Amino acid sequence: MAAKKRSVPRKKAKVSDAVYPTSAVAIAARNLLNMAVVMASCGTILLTLMIVKKF
């Protein structure tokens, strides 16, 4: 009768920290930029639709 082999438990991977920690100011600036881009694109689309509707 063959002896049962015990499986070796896997080693847990180390949780690596972020290389460059992001500050709240950087996140807020990125969010503000994204919001401005979205509003500009929505405004452009709305203006285009309003112009097309007149013709």
C-alpha positions in Angstrom: 0.0 0.0 0.0 1.5 3.3 -1.0 2.0 6.0 1.6 -0.1 9.1 1.1 1.9 12.2 0.4 1.0 15.4 2.2 0.7 18.4 0.0 3.0 21.2 0.9 1.1 24.4 1.8 1.6 27.2 -0.7 3.5 30.3 0.4 1.5 33.4 0.4 2.6 36.1 -1.9 3.7 39.3 -0.2 1.4 42.2 -0.6 3.5 44.9 -2.3 2.9 48.5 -1.5 2.3 51.0 -4.2 5.5 52.3 -5.7 4.3 55.8 -5.8 1.7 56.6 -3.2 -1.0 58.9 -4.6 -2.0 61.9 -2.6 -5.5 63.2 -2.2 -4.5 66.3 -4.2 -3.4 64.3 -7.2 -6.6 62.2 -7.1 -8.8 65.4 -6.8 -6.9 67.0 -9.8 -7.4 63.9 -11.9 -11.1 63.7 -11.0 -11.5 67.4 -11.8 -9.9 67.0 -15.2 -12.1 64.0 -16.0 -15.2 65.9 -15.0 -14.2 68.9 -17.3 -13.6 66.5 -20.2 -16.9 64.8 -19.8 -18.8 68.1 -19.5 -17.0 69.6 -22.5 -17.9 66.6 -24.7 -21.5 66.5 -23.5 -21.8 70.2 -24.2 -20.4 69.8 -27.7 -22.8 67.0 -28.4 -25.8 69.0 -27.1 -24.8 72.1 -29.1 -24.4 70.0 -32.2 -27.9 68.4 -31.7 -29.5 71.8 -31.1 -27.9 73.2 -34.3 -29.0 70.2 -36.4 -32.5 70.5 -35.0 -32.9 74.0 -36.4 -32.1 72.9 -40.0 
